[in-house]
Amino acid sequence: MHCSCVRSSRALSPALLSRLLSHAGCWAPGTRPRGLWSSPRSLASAAETAQPIPLPSQARVVICGGGIVGTSVAYHLAKLGWTDIVLLEQGRLGAGTTRLCAGIVSVAKPISIECKMADYSNSLYEHLEEETGVKTGYVRTGSLCLAQNQDRFLSLKRLASRLNVMGIPCNVIKPKEVSKLHPMVNIHDLVGALHLPGDAVVSPPDVNHALATAAAGHGVQIHERTTVNHVMMDKGHVTAVETDRGAIECEYFVNCAGQWAYELGQASETKVSVPLHGCEHFYLLSKPLAEPLQPSTQVRLPLLQPSTPVVIDMDGRIYVRAWQGGVLSGGFEKNPKPIFTEGRNQLEIQNMQEDWDHFEPMLSALLRRMPELEVCEIQQLVNCPESFTPDMRCLMGETPDVHGYFVLAGMNASGLAFAGGAGKFLAEWMTYGYPMANVWPLDIKRFGNLQSSRTFLRHRVMEVMPLLYNLKVPRWDFQTGRQLRTSPLYDRLDTQGARWMEKHGFERAKYFIPAGKDLLSLDASKTFYKPDWFDIVGSEVKCCKEAVCVIDMSSFTKFELTSTDDQALALLQYLCANDLDVPVGHIVHTGMLNERGGYENDCSVVRVKKNSFFIISPTDQQVHCWSWLKKHMPDDPQLHLEDVSWKYTALNLIGPRAMDVLGELSYVSMTPEHFPSLFCKEMSVGYANGIRVMSMTHTGEPGFMLYIPIEYALHVYNEVMSVGQKYGIRNAGYYALRSLRIEKFFAFWGQDLDPFTTPLECGREFRVKFDTDIDFLGRASLLLQRQEGVSRRFVMLVLEDHDTELDLWPWWGEPIYRNGELCGTTTSSAYSYTLERHVCLGFVSPPSLDGSPAAVTPDFINRGDYEVDIAGQRYPAKAKLYPFSSLFAQQRRRKDEMELSNFQGK
């Protein structure tokens, strides 16, 4: 490629930027294309009137941010019947990242909810021109996701299986078929590709214009050149928005400020955590390929048609699309450049400094993939900011501490692809109290204040941006921002070979490497097949079943709810499906349900005193569960909720010899006769007093949970390990725990359970207080569902004819087929060392009848022939509604006895 300014680092002149962006269907600051607005009365542009139209004194909702995300929210709220909507933009509408983004709408996303959002966005943009009369530049090009190695190809096959479940067309193709679809692609190093025929390209500013025009036509007021200074609040509720042009009273505020969403959150009266950070993002624009590029040779390249497929070469870290007869190509480099760490920049986003040295690896990858571009001429290298979040997923939803403050930001370079669907889901959330799909993976409440450190965000986004195109095998972990939250036992466990993963900022042991193992090769093991830690975890599981293991589970969320009278009990009886009016010392497993009967939380509650309850929830529920409880708590000074997660270290003693270990340390009999299941006693363990000992393990195996005040943690652990030596004690990690709980058919919140799953759908009707007249949240919906029957059911599937050594493993999200027809997907899976087979958990549904969901019956489950699709290969499976580990154990014992008798008879 040739460009006279390849080594130039100068800033673009305004005239050149204007000319460049006008070719791209964009506009530069202060230069709007003709006919951008049809001047509806509700659209107040300070630049187009002699005097700015005054802001309204009040509105129902104020949206900050006039990019494609903000206009999508305004559009969808108006579609749902909202009035008194005001959208504020500090500069010109769409003059931020929207103006400069690459314009690709692809459904090739890592998780299903993102695929759904992108698919909806695609459909919306396709029909916007018909709805608004505004041309959007929509062209259905399709896209080609390339694979340079077998692991990448496997990941694309897994993606294809997931997209097929959602009804999104896709095809796994061979390299020769890639050439037919895009002749310029060099296929010599490819092993295959995924073709997505429905993907498209658009002109992002024009889509933004169309959404704004449609929103304005429904009465939305749009004010440009208006800066939001901060959001005012009273008693945890949004009350008004203060701008540089005056205040607007409002009930709701939506932060769609993109790059500046973090700073805007920090500027509120009550600080709102919006964990995102900006990075520079580069792409180049070439001149039309049909021009004679070298007069001496008169070389001409074939003209790229607008419908030429987009190429996504993740192994090469680049994407390429047709643009104005030439190409637009960018990527996600290994060494990204964070920006705006120092704070808010009020100016519209300008095209920043070129950096050809930085872009060179991606340029080289482009020329390897499309060698014919070697002789084409570059028009410009564009550098625009994109915002990224700590886990590569966008931020959506109502903030935990301020009612009425919503966020939609942090699009991780997929703002265009997500904006339509994300705007729809957020508008539904604000209208109905919940979106029409499970958006927990995107919920802003998955983060807390601990992720809002500027240093943490800067370091994490430097890892996140390359990860967008990195090959991510199951159970991968972030490497930055680690050791943020640790147990008091962290150093002790680390020296004993613990290998760590992170959950909600908390370090948790995956497994423990025995002495003499090759640590480096084990840490580098990444595969879709049998992992190198297989035998290590197997030995930990064996110890849990035959002796005793210790698992540090301090990361669990722990709350204490107390009251002077029965207020605490009354609140929990309303929020929990199970009956909490039990004797002191008893433990109740229960769900906290929403109005639809779906799980907002799955927890264990201990009645430690008559008016005091200890609530144990999953690690990543810390912010969400706190918010849910506070939302429903009455304003009563006699009722108190405290987060005590940091006060207690939790040790899980699993195995038949756990009672012997604790018995020696406490001089108390720990047998089931003296310490029944699901019971809690405050005891002394070693020299330490006040240890809450609970007879449960979260796995179905015998044992105890010890909740230890942190100052005693190291002492109790040392005593347990010392006494336990004679009983074969060892450390174990969460991989062993996962295997044990899945083979026992234990559902877990966030993986198997979500706000759209009810207790009746997952076989937990016995944990619902139907036999009482106590009203609780979700009761009416569950009664109706019990009467009509459930339309889907949680099942356990054990794979057959699956070779653990040679075949691909199931991990999660695999399609389930019954009698050859798609009927559901897996939600979690693990190898069962007891069954010596893979076990998958998931939901299945019968075909609908006349468009209405059909009820699941036992016959439907028991009489079907089931298969699990792993990257396009189907494996037969047995489906059950209850755990059947004992059945297989008996069969294996009989088989072993027969083999032994045959051997002895020889």
Secondary structure as GFF3:
##gff-version 3
##sequence-region A 1 906
A	DSSP	alpha_helix	14	23	.	.	.	ID=ss1
A	DSSP	beta_strand	43	44	.	.	.	ID=ss2
A	DSSP	three_ten_helix	46	48	.	.	.	ID=ss3
A	DSSP	beta_strand	61	64	.	.	.	ID=ss4
A	DSSP	alpha_helix	68	79	.	.	.	ID=ss5
A	DSSP	beta_strand	85	88	.	.	.	ID=ss6
A	DSSP	alpha_helix	97	100	.	.	.	ID=ss7
A	DSSP	beta_strand	104	105	.	.	.	ID=ss8
A	DSSP	alpha_helix	112	132	.	.	.	ID=ss9
A	DSSP	beta_strand	139	140	.	.	.	ID=ss10
A	DSSP	beta_strand	143	147	.	.	.	ID=ss11
A	DSSP	alpha_helix	150	165	.	.	.	ID=ss12
A	DSSP	beta_strand	171	173	.	.	.	ID=ss13
A	DSSP	alpha_helix	175	181	.	.	.	ID=ss14
A	DSSP	beta_strand	192	196	.	.	.	ID=ss15
A	DSSP	beta_strand	200	201	.	.	.	ID=ss16
A	DSSP	alpha_helix	204	217	.	.	.	ID=ss17
A	DSSP	beta_strand	221	223	.	.	.	ID=ss18
A	DSSP	beta_strand	228	234	.	.	.	ID=ss19
A	DSSP	beta_strand	237	243	.	.	.	ID=ss20
A	DSSP	beta_strand	246	249	.	.	.	ID=ss21
A	DSSP	beta_strand	252	255	.	.	.	ID=ss22
A	DSSP	three_ten_helix	258	260	.	.	.	ID=ss23
A	DSSP	alpha_helix	261	266	.	.	.	ID=ss24
A	DSSP	beta_strand	277	286	.	.	.	ID=ss25
A	DSSP	beta_strand	310	313	.	.	.	ID=ss26
A	DSSP	beta_strand	318	323	.	.	.	ID=ss27
A	DSSP	beta_strand	326	331	.	.	.	ID=ss28
A	DSSP	beta_strand	338	339	.	.	.	ID=ss29
A	DSSP	alpha_helix	356	369	.	.	.	ID=ss30
A	DSSP	three_ten_helix	371	375	.	.	.	ID=ss31
A	DSSP	beta_strand	378	388	.	.	.	ID=ss32
A	DSSP	beta_strand	395	398	.	.	.	ID=ss33
A	DSSP	beta_strand	405	409	.	.	.	ID=ss34
A	DSSP	alpha_helix	415	432	.	.	.	ID=ss35
A	DSSP	three_ten_helix	440	442	.	.	.	ID=ss36
A	DSSP	three_ten_helix	444	446	.	.	.	ID=ss37
A	DSSP	three_ten_helix	449	451	.	.	.	ID=ss38
A	DSSP	alpha_helix	454	467	.	.	.	ID=ss39
A	DSSP	alpha_helix	490	495	.	.	.	ID=ss40
A	DSSP	beta_strand	498	503	.	.	.	ID=ss41
A	DSSP	beta_strand	506	512	.	.	.	ID=ss42
A	DSSP	alpha_helix	519	523	.	.	.	ID=ss43
A	DSSP	alpha_helix	534	546	.	.	.	ID=ss44
A	DSSP	beta_strand	549	552	.	.	.	ID=ss45
A	DSSP	beta_strand	557	563	.	.	.	ID=ss46
A	DSSP	alpha_helix	567	575	.	.	.	ID=ss47
A	DSSP	beta_strand	587	593	.	.	.	ID=ss48
A	DSSP	beta_strand	599	609	.	.	.	ID=ss49
A	DSSP	beta_strand	612	617	.	.	.	ID=ss50
A	DSSP	three_ten_helix	619	621	.	.	.	ID=ss51
A	DSSP	alpha_helix	622	632	.	.	.	ID=ss52
A	DSSP	beta_strand	639	643	.	.	.	ID=ss53
A	DSSP	three_ten_helix	645	647	.	.	.	ID=ss54
A	DSSP	beta_strand	648	654	.	.	.	ID=ss55
A	DSSP	alpha_helix	658	666	.	.	.	ID=ss56
A	DSSP	beta_strand	680	685	.	.	.	ID=ss57
A	DSSP	beta_strand	688	694	.	.	.	ID=ss58
A	DSSP	beta_strand	703	709	.	.	.	ID=ss59
A	DSSP	three_ten_helix	710	712	.	.	.	ID=ss60
A	DSSP	alpha_helix	713	724	.	.	.	ID=ss61
A	DSSP	three_ten_helix	725	727	.	.	.	ID=ss62
A	DSSP	beta_strand	730	731	.	.	.	ID=ss63
A	DSSP	alpha_helix	734	743	.	.	.	ID=ss64
A	DSSP	three_ten_helix	765	767	.	.	.	ID=ss65
A	DSSP	alpha_helix	779	788	.	.	.	ID=ss66
A	DSSP	beta_strand	793	799	.	.	.	ID=ss67
A	DSSP	beta_strand	815	818	.	.	.	ID=ss68
A	DSSP	beta_strand	821	832	.	.	.	ID=ss69
A	DSSP	beta_strand	837	844	.	.	.	ID=ss70
A	DSSP	alpha_helix	858	862	.	.	.	ID=ss71
A	DSSP	beta_strand	866	870	.	.	.	ID=ss72
A	DSSP	beta_strand	873	880	.	.	.	ID=ss73
A	DSSP	alpha_helix	885	904	.	.	.	ID=ss74
###
